[in-house]
Amino acid sequence: MIEYFFSCPHCWQEISMLLDPAYSQTYVEDCEVCCNPIEITVQFEDGELLHFEAKEIGQ
C-alpha cells in the first residue's frame, strides 16, 4: 500500500488515501474532512502510479 495525498474537489482540504498498487480501479470514497463523495480513479503499471484523479461525482 502507498499513501497518496491530494486535495478534495469539494472542500479543497488536503487528505490522503491508501492505494493498493496491485489494482487499477475507479471507486467512490467519502472525503474524511467534509464527507462528500469523491470518485477516485487510479492506474498502476508494474506497481508504479501512472494516473490519479479525484473528482466530484457527476463532474
N, C-alpha and C positions, 0 to 999 in steps of 0.2 A: 504494500500500500504506500502511496505517496500523498503527502499533504499539499494541497493546491490552494493558494489564496487568490481571491478575486473580489470585485465589488458587486453587491446585489443590484440588479437592474431596477429594483423598486425604491429602496431606501439609500443606496449608494454607500452603505457601510461595508467595510472590508470583512469578509467572512472566509472560512476555509472549509474544505471538504476533503475527505479521504477518498482517493481514486485507486481502483484496482487496475494495474497496468496489464492484466491478463485479458481485459474486456474493453472493446469499443462499444459504446451504447448511448442511447438517449433515454432519459428518465426525468421525472419531476420530483423535486425535493423542496421543502419549505425553507425559507430564509430563517436562520437561527436568531436574527435580530427582530425583523418585522413580521415574520410568519407568513409572508406572501409566497405563493408557489413560483418556482423558477424551473424552467426547462433547461436541463443540463445535457449538453452533447459533448462526449469525449471520444477521441480517436487515438488509438495507440498502434504503434508498429514496432515489433521486437522489443516491447517494454518501454519504448520512448513515447512521450506525449507529442502527437503531431498537431492536434487541434483540440481547443477547448472553447465552448461557447455557453454562456449563461444568458437567457433572455426571459422576458415576461411571457407568460402563457398567452397565446393568440397573437403574438407580435411577429 
